[in-house]
């Protein structure tokens, strides 16, 4: 529960004893000078700008919008993201975690929204499904603590990985200059421009200062566009078409339409979004060093779902906390929620200038393709990182991941695979994210929450990891000599006396690696500062 607190000890009467919990301000309540608030707010916007413009570009492109309409969709997304950020950071009674969290359009819904836009009734069906799913999520948020247990890392890691994998074809289509789902091969000039943008991002990420590295994707898009302009591959003629300043127009893309299958698909996505937001709230609470209890998590989830339900009325999408901004808080150590709120206010102002959206929509597709390769690939890598905390020995988690990923990639490899099935079923399964989520949750319930779960239940789980020598076999040392895998080496060249639990033969691993020192197995959370603590005697 939230505790009332005074911002100044001077407020207490002289000689009165005031509990420390009431006198000590929360770290996130620090108030910075206005100049610093604006500067740090801009930093948060720049960090997430590449991620926030991608969903409207992808979904709008799938819906067949013109350049001007795409610009309007981008601007609307920025506007509602700003409002959502203000609600989450400043809060009202029972709504808003009051933590430094930046809200924006979630990648988790992109695949599902694209399927709805192409298979149902365009953007109106997307908006209708988002509104309905947000309201369902608002109800679920009241008892989400009872539901979240069905979304362990084996499920969330799989789903996040599939999100990135299903978005990568969009980046490939952009890189070829043909847009999403392009079947034609790209010209060498287009692919070369995408490659140059990718190279710029990689160089900035590696050799730039920390501040530059964090902005590598945004700077890569800007410099890639400059390069495209030099090569004569840009067209900004549409930027001047339309108003420079305009208030958001409600229902600018038509009244929402509600399709049952589309709503079900989005409900699945919303539950995934709730899980992601819960993790982000807990993570930023630990970074800031403030109390995060069940009530505060609930307040944050309600802000998420209210924003998700309202944003389609202005042309926005489902909202969630941006993990990269949580990382920015950890890097800069700027814990003030008012700095993030300043960023939200700036986004609201930017959302009043449709011309900015048209500029974004005019960025050459190959430039977006080069940036998307890193952006979407990092989403998949985040899922893999989550899966690295999952135990895969003596259970069927490997089968869960393999099957869910397979179903999730069916719409990518065979877009018409489910066409002959009923419309409601085809719409749900044609979204890789929805398909992977449903399969992962059901298999986790079947294999990990019932009596079906037993040790050594699968030959896949029993197989040793690739490249890891099973205990009892031999390994060739540096001098060409063979040593048993369980032998403790003392020469330091290729010792196998391990304490990280991966292949220990000295008795430290246990039956399932549950006694790992690095926390990457046995159900423990890996240490983000050091993922692998090893014995000085081993490799």
N, C-alpha and C positions, 0 to 999 in steps of 0.2 A: 504494500500500500504506500501511497505517497505520504510523505511526512511534511507538515508545515514547518517552515524555517524562516528565520529572519535573515535579511541580507546584510545586516550590520549589528554588531554587538551593542552599538550605542542605543539601539531601540529598546534594550532591556533596561529596567529601572536599576539605579545604583544599588549594589549589594544583593540584588536578586540573583538566585541561582537558576540558570537556564540550561537545560540539557544540551549536550554537544550537538545532538542531532538537529536541534532547532536553531543553533547559532551558526553552524558550519554550512556555508553555501555549497550547492552541488557544483562540481567542476564544469558541467555543461552550461551553467547559468552565468558564466563569466561574461562581463560586458566589456567589449573592446571599443576603442575610439572609432568613430564613423569611417575614417579613411581606411583603417585596417579591415573593418567589416566589409567594405566594398571590395578591397583587394582580395581578401580571402574568399569572398563570395564568387568573384570572377574566376578564381583559381578552381573552385569546385565546378563551375559551369564548363570551363574549358576541358577539365578532366573527363567529363561525361558527355561532351557535346557530340563526339563521334558516335557514341552509343545511342543517344536520344534521337538522332535524325535518321538512323537506319530503319527502325520499324515503319515509320510512315512512308519512306521511300519504297520499301519492299511491298508493303500491303497496298499502297496507292498504285504502284506499278502493276501489281496483279489485278487490281480493279479497273485498269485501263484509264486512269486519270490523265489529263493533259498536264503540261508543265505548270500552267497557272494554278490548276487545281492541286497539283502536288505541293506547290509552294504554300498554298493555303492550309493543306493538311499538316505540313511540317510546322508552320507557325502555330496552328491550333495545338499541336502536341507539346510544343515548348510552353505555350501559355498555361495549359492545364497541369503540366509538370511543375511549373512554378507555384500554382495554387496548391497542389498536393504537397509540395515541399514545405510551404508555409503552414499548412494544417498539421503536418507531422512534427515540425520543429517547435512551433509556438503552441499549438494545441488549444483545445477547448475542453471543458469538463467531459471526461470519459472518452475523449477522442484525441489521439496524438501522443506519441511516446515522449515528446519533448527531449529529443536526442538529436545530435548532428547527423541526420540522415537525409540524403538527397533522393527525391522521388522522381521517377521517370517511366516512360513506356517500357514494358518488360519484353525481353527477347523471348521469354517462355511462351508467349501467345502468338508470336509471328507466324509460325507454321500453321497453327490452327486458324488464325484469321485469314491467312492466304487461301487455305482450303475453302473456308466459308465464302470468301469473296468470289472465288472462281466457280464454285459448285452450287452456290445458293443465289442470293439476290444482291451481290455486290456489297458496298460499304454499309448500306442500311441494315443488312442482315448481320454484319460484323458488329455494328453499334448496338443493335438489339440484343444480340447474344452476350455482349460485354455488360450491358446494363443488368440483364437478368442474372448473369453469373456473379456480378458484384454484389447484388442483393442477397443471393444465396450465400456467398462468402461472408457477408456481414452477419448473417445468422450463425454460420459455422464458427466464426471467430469467437463467439461467446462460449463455446465449449471445445475450442480447437485443441486444448491440452489433452483431451481424450482421443483425438483423431491423429495427432502428430506421431504417435507411436507406430502407426502404419506406414510412415514415411521415413524409415531408417536410412542411413547413408547408402546402403546397397540400392535403394529405390531412387533417392534424390540424386546420387552420383550418376546413375544410369540415365536418368531423365535429362540432367544438365548436359551430359556428354552428347546425348541425342539432339538436344537443342542446337548445339554447335555444329554437329555433323549434318543436320538437315538444312542449316543455313549456308553451309559452304558452297553448295551448288549455285546459290544466288550470287555469291562473290565470283564464281567462275563465269557465270553468264555476264556479269558486269565487266569482268576483265576482257571478255571477248568482244565487248561493245554491243552486244545484242540484247542486253537486258535480262531479267529473270527468266530462267528456264530456256535460254536460247539453245537451240539445237545445232545451229550453224557454227562452224569453226571461226575463231577470231582471226583478224589480220595480224600480221607481225607488228604493225605499228600500234594497234590497240593493246596487244599483249605486252609489247615492249614498254608502253606507257604505264600499264599496270605494274610491270616488273620494276620500273624506275621508282614508282610511288612506294612499292614494298621495300625497295632498297633504301630509300630515304628514311622510312620509318625504322628499319632495322639499325641504320647508322645512328640515328638520333637516340634510339633506345640504348645503344651500346656506348657511344662516346660522349653523349651530351651530359650536361649537369642534371642532377635529380629533377629539378623543375622542368627542364627541357624533355627529359625522358618520359615524364608523366604526360606530357602533351604531344608525344611523338605521333600519335594517330592523327590528331587535329592538324599539327604542323605538316605532316605528310600529305594530307588532303590539300592544304593550302599550297604547298610547294609543288605538288603534282599538278594542280590546276594551273599554276603559273607556267610550268613546263609545257602543259597542253596548249596554253595560249600562245606560247612562243612557236609551237609546232603547227599552229593554226587549227587545232582540234577542239575549240570551244565555241559555244554559241550562247551568248548572253542577251540575245535580242528579246527574249521573253521577259527579262527582268523588269523592263519598263512598262509592261502590260499589267495594269491593275493599280490599285491604290498603294501609296507608300505607307500610310497610317490608316488603321481601321480597327474598330472594336470587333471582337469576335462575334460572329453571327451564329446564334443557336440553330441547330439543325440545318446547317449550310449544305449538307450532302443528302438531305432528305430525312423523312421521319424514320425512326428505327423500325425494323421489321423483326418479328420474333419467330424463329424456326426452332422447333423442339430439338432436333438433332444438333443444330448449331449451339443451342444453349447448353446441352449436355457436354459437348466438346469443350466449351469454354469453362464450364464448372470444373472439369478435370484440371484444366490449366490453372484456374483460380486456387485450387487446393495446393498445387505446386507452388504458386506465388506466395501463399500463406506460409508454406514451409520455408521458402527462401527468406521472406521478410523476418520470420521468427529468428532464423540464424543470424541475420544481419543486426537485429536489435540486440541480441545477446552479445555478438562480437563487438559492436561499437560500445556497449556498456562496459565490457571488460577493458577496452582500449582507453575509454574516458576515465574509468575507475569510479563508476557510480552504481548505485543499486538498481538492478533490473529484476523485478518480480513478475509474477503471473499477471497482476493487474496492469502493469506497465506494458507488458507484451500485448495484452488484450487491447489496450488503448491504441497501440501502434497498428495492430491488425485492423481495427475498426477504421482508422484513418485511411489505411490502404484501400479497404473495400468501399468506403464512401467515395473516395477519389475515383476508383474504378467505375462506380455506378454513375457518377456525375459527368466524368470526362467525355463520354461519347456525345453528350448533348452539345458540346462545343467542338466536336471533331477529334477528340483524343481517344486514347486506348487504355487498356488495363495498366495500372500503375504498380510499381514495386520500388523497394529501396535499391539503389545502385551500389553494388559491392565495391567497385573501384573507388568510390568516394569514401567508403569505410576505410579502405587502404590508405587513402590520402590523409584521413584524420590520424591514422597511426604514424604516417611518415612525418607530417608537419607538427604533430602534437598540439594543434589548435583544436581545443575541445569545445569551444563555445558553439552552442546551437544557434546563436544569433548570427554567427558568420555564415552558416549554411542558410539560415532564413534570409539573409541579405542576398545570397545567390538565388533563392526562390523569388524574391522580389524583382531581381534583375531579369529573370526568365519571364516573369509576367509582363514586364515592360517590353522585352524583345518580342513577345507574342503579339504585341500591338502593331508590329511593323511587318505586314505581309511581304514586303520587298525582300526582307532577309530570307524568308522561306523560298522565294523564287530564286534567289542567288544560290541557295543550297541545291535546289532542284536542277540548276543549270550546271552543276559540277559534272564533268565528263564521266560517263559510266566506267571506263577503264581505271580512272583514278579511284573511284569508289571500290572497284574490284580489288585493287592492290591493298587498300586499307581494310576491306572486308575480309580478306584472307587472314590477316592477323586478328582482327576484331572477333570474327566468328570462330576462328581456330582457338582463340584464348578461352572462349566459352566452353568448347569441347575439352580443352586442357583442364579447366576448372573441375569439370565432371570427373576426369581421370584422377585428379588430385583428391577429390572426395572419396573415390573408390579405393584409393591407396590406404584408407583407414579401415577398410572392411576385411574381415577374416574370410578367407576362401578355402581353408583346410577343414576337413571333416564336416562339410555342410554342402548345400546346393546353391550357394550364392553365385558361383560361377555360371551355373545353368540359368539362374534368374537374369543375370546381366546379359549373357549371350542371347537368350531368347528375346528379351525386351529390346535389345539393340537391333536384332534382326527384324522384328516387327516395325520398329521405328524407322528403319531405312527402306522398307518396302515402298512407301510413296515416293522416295527419291529415286530408287532404281527402276520402279515400274509404276508410274503415276496412274495408270488405268487398271491396276490390279484388282481393285474392289468395285469396278463399275457395274458388274452384273448383280451385285448384292443390293438389298433394299437401301433406299436413299439415306435413311437415318444412320444405318450401320456404315455405309460407304463414307458418309461425311465425317463420322468420328474416326474411322480407321485411316482415312486419307490424310490425316494430320499425323506426322511422325511422332510429335510430342504426345498427343492424346493416346495414340496406339501404344507407345512405349510406357506411358504412365499406367494405363489400364493393365497391361500385361505384367509390368513389374510389381504393382500392388497386389494383383491376384496371386502371382507366383510366390511372392513373399508371404502372403497369408497362408498359402497352401504348404509351403516348405518350411517356414520358420515359425509359424504361429499355430501349427497343428501337430498331431502325433506323427505325421509323415516325416518330420525332420529326424534324421538319425545319422550317426557317424558313418563315414565311408559309403554314402548312399549313391555315389556316382563315380563312374570311371573317369569322368572329366575332372572332378574334384580331386581324385586320387593321383592324377598325373602330376609329375613334378613340374615346377615352373621352368619355362624355357631358359636354357643357359645356366641353370643352377644344378650343381652336381648333387645327386641324392646321397644321403648318409650311407656309408659303407662302401661306396665306390671309390675309385682312385682318381687323383688329379695329378697332372704332370707339373712339376716344379720348374723353376727358372733354369735349372741345370739339366733338365730332361729327366729327372728322377720322379718316380711315382710315389705318392704318399696317400695313405688312407684318408678319406674325407673327414673322419672323426679324429684324426691325429692332431695333437697340439704341436704346432711348429715353434721353434725357438730361434730360428735364424732370421725371422722378420721378412723373408722374401715373399712368401705366399702363404702365410699362416692361416689356419682355418679355425682357430680357437675364437668363437664368435660370441658376442653378447647381444647382438641385435636380433637374434631369433630367426634369421632367415635360413640358415643351414647349419646351425650349431651342432656339433657332435659331442660336446662336453657336458651335456645334461642341462644346459641353460634354456633350451628351447621349449621343452615340455611337449605334451601331446599335440598341441595345435599352435605352438608359437605364442601362447597366451602370456608368457612371461617376458615379453620383449622389452628391451631397454629403450627402444626408440619410440614406443607408443604407437607405431604404425600398424599394429596388429593386435589381436586379442581384445578388440572392442574399445580400445583406448583412443583418445584423440592425439594425433601427432603434434609434436612441438613445432610451431611454425618457425621458430627461430633456429632450430637445428633439427633436421628431419632424421638424422641417422647418427646416433652416438655409438661409436665402435670401441671395442677393446684395443688398447695399444698393441696387443699381441696378434690381432687379426687383420683382415683386409676389409 
